[in-house]
């Protein structure tokens, strides 16, 4: 697949076609960049999808908040990951998961 260029409607910046969500045909999962908003319970966090813009620009939050499980932390302990950390989230089987060490 060729790298396609597109213009961001919010910034007017044209660049490589970086889309926040990648879906694999027939794979049943998607991967997207996200930001941790808060700890929900144990190793489950509230996250929100972000769009990666041009170099040097802060990613823009898009979409709605969702729950995601951090596989790097114990399932029975309170999570220690700080809000504001950027993560790659994999959505599969109705669950969102990521791996990030505190």
Secondary structure as GFF3:
##gff-version 3
##sequence-region A 1 102
A	DSSP	beta_strand	5	7	.	.	.	ID=ss1
A	DSSP	beta_strand	14	16	.	.	.	ID=ss2
A	DSSP	beta_strand	21	23	.	.	.	ID=ss3
A	DSSP	beta_strand	29	41	.	.	.	ID=ss4
A	DSSP	beta_strand	44	51	.	.	.	ID=ss5
A	DSSP	beta_strand	60	61	.	.	.	ID=ss6
A	DSSP	beta_strand	66	70	.	.	.	ID=ss7
A	DSSP	beta_strand	86	92	.	.	.	ID=ss8
A	DSSP	beta_strand	95	98	.	.	.	ID=ss9
###
